[in-house]
Amino acid sequence: MILVLCGTQKQDFSRMIKEVEKLADEHDIVVQAGHTEYVSDKMEVFGFVAPEKLTTLYDKAQYVVSHGGAGSMFQGIQAGKKMLVFPRLQKYGEHVDDHQLQLAGKLNDLGYLLTFKDNDDIVDVFGRLKAFTPKPYDLKGNFLTLIDDKLEKSLGS
């Protein structure tokens, strides 16, 4: 099963859902669309669920496709899921800036997930995701400090 997470932002994110729907002939897909209104006869789509239900969906999912929100990404990383992240992009009015692109890019570079880029083909990227082995989350280290340090160095802060 593929779990798809659009996050809690009020801006539409049907761009991601439309791409993932292309995989529905070969996979069961469950979409937490949040505020995005989307109807599909190929996927189970709902708005929001309780945190306990979301945890259950994470547990059942073989793959997670998510917006680039920190909470969604870190929950998937901690669960050891094969994650494909679609950052919300400012140019499509999906977010106020491109911070999701920056954070997802760093997590991609560190080996925790794969990032979908604007002109990628979902079938090709999903094929890479199937073969991808995510770097395990190390509870002994301070993961957030590592990310913060990497971001500061790359952004020149």
N, C-alpha and C positions, 0 to 999 in steps of 0.2 A: 504494500500500500504506500502511496505517496501522500504525505501530509503537506498541504499548501497553506501558508500563513501570510495574510496581507497586512497584519498589524492593526493598530488602532487609529491611525491618521484618518482624517475625514476626506482627504483627497482620493479620487478614484484611482484604483490600481488594476483595472481590467486588463491592461497590457500584459501583466504577468499571468493572469488567469487564462487569457486567450492562448498564450504560448504553451502553458502546461496542458491545456485541453488537447493539444495535438498528440499527447502521449496516452490519452484515455482509451484508445483501442487495445492497448497492451497492458494497462495498469489500472487498478482501482485507485481512484483519487478522491480525497476528502479535502475540501477547501473551507478554511475559516476566512471568509471574505471581509469580515469587519463591516466597515461602512460602504464598501464597494458593492453595488447591486449588480448581480450577475446570475443569469439563468442558464442552466445546462442540463441536457438530458443524458450526458455522458459522465457527469461527476456529481458527487454529493456536495452541495454548496449551502453553507449557513452563515449567519452573521457572527455572533459571538457565543462562546460557551464558558461555563465555569472553569476555573483553573484546574480543578480535579479532573474534569473531562478532557481538558487539553493535555494534561499529563498522561492520561490513558491513551490518547491519540498518538502522542510522541512515542510511547512504549510500543504501540502496534506498528508504527511506521517503519518501513525499511529505508525510505528516503524522505528527506524534508526539503521542500522548496519554499524559500522564505524571502520576504522583504529584508532589507538590511538593518532592521532594528536590533540594537544591542541585546535586548532581552531574549528575543527569539533566537538569535544566533548563538548566544551563550548557552541557552537551554539545550539546543541541539548539539552543541559541542560537548557539553557536560554529559549528555546522554550517549555520546559516541556515534551519532547518526551521520550518514553520508548526506551532506548538505549542499544544496545549490542555492546560492543567494542572488536574488534580483534586486539590486539597489533601486530604490525609488529615485527618480531623476527630476531635477528642477526644470529642465527644458520641456518636460511633458506636463508640468504642473502637479507632479506627484508629491512634491515636498518643497520646502522653502529654500533648500540648498542641496548640495551634493555630499553631505557628510556621510551618508550611508555608503556611497561609492568608495570613499576613503577608508572607512573602517572595514568594510567587506574585502577591499583590496589587500589590506594588511593581513587579515586573517587568512586570505587565500595564499598570500606570499609565505606565511608561516606554516602552511600545510594543514590547516584545520577544516577548510571547506573549499568549494569551487565557486567562482563568481561568474554569473551570466553577464556578458557584455552586450551592449546595445545592438550590434549587428550579428550576434551569434545565431546559429541554427540550434533550436532546442533539442532536436533528435541527436545531433552530434555531441552537444554538451552533455546530454543525459547519458549517452554511451560512455563518455569519459567518467561521469559520476559513478556508473556501475563498477568500473574498474578501480576507482579511487579508494585509497585507504587513508582515512583522516588521521592526523596526528592525535594521539590520545591526550585528553585533558589531564594535566598533572596537578592534583590537589595539593601537592607538597610545595609547589612554586606559587608565586604571586602572579597569576595570569594577567590580571588587570594592570599591574605595574609594568609587566613586560610589554603589553600592547601600548600603554601610554608612552613608554620610553621609545618604542619603535615609531609611533606616530609623531612624536616630537622631533625625532631625528629626520624623518622623511619630509616633514612639513617645514623644517627649518626653524622651529620655535626655540 
